[in-house]
């Protein structure tokens, strides 16, 4: 049986915690930052857990989730 391939863009976008949670970056900090307030930009810093409805899709892209850290 051939090995499954990890979706490389998904592996770069998501981080897996030791307990198995999948984290993502928050949207809105890539560009057009001049008119956004500093407090808004600070709120968008850091990682958040992915939405429960998307968990199956992301898990499918990361078949070897255990080793994706």
C-alpha positions in Angstrom: 0.0 0.0 0.0 1.5 3.4 -0.9 2.0 6.0 1.7 -0.4 9.0 1.8 1.1 12.4 1.0 0.8 15.3 3.3 -0.7 18.5 1.7 2.3 20.7 2.0 0.5 24.0 2.1 -1.7 22.7 4.9 1.4 21.5 6.8 2.8 25.1 6.6 -0.5 26.8 7.7 -1.5 24.7 10.7 0.3 23.7 13.8 -0.6 20.6 15.9 -0.4 20.8 19.7 0.7 17.9 21.9 -2.9 17.3 22.8 -3.9 17.1 19.2 -5.6 20.5 18.7 -5.1 22.1 15.3 -4.1 25.8 15.4 -4.3 28.4 12.7 -3.2 32.1 12.3 -5.9 34.7 12.4 -6.9 36.5 9.1 -6.5 40.2 8.6 -2.8 40.9 9.3 -1.3 40.4 5.9 -1.7 43.8 4.3 -3.7 47.1 4.5 -2.5 47.6 8.1 -2.1 51.4 8.0 -5.8 52.1 8.7 -6.3 49.4 11.3 -6.0 50.4 14.9 -3.1 49.1 17.0 -5.5 47.3 19.4 -7.2 45.6 16.4 -3.8 44.4 15.1 -2.8 43.2 18.6 -6.1 41.2 18.8 -5.2 39.4 15.6 -1.8 38.3 16.9 -1.4 34.7 17.9 -2.9 31.3 17.0 -6.4 30.2 17.5 -8.0 26.7 17.3 -9.7 25.9 14.0 -13.5 25.7 13.7 -15.0 22.3 14.5 -16.7 22.1 11.1 -13.4 22.3 9.3 -11.6 19.8 11.5 -12.3 16.8 9.2 -11.1 18.7 6.1 -7.8 19.7 7.7 -7.3 16.3 9.2 -7.6 14.7 5.8 -4.9 17.0 4.5 -2.6 16.1 7.4 -2.7 12.3 7.4 0.3 12.0 9.7 -1.0 14.6 12.1 1.2 13.2 14.9 4.4 14.2 13.2 3.3 17.6 11.8 4.7 19.7 14.6 
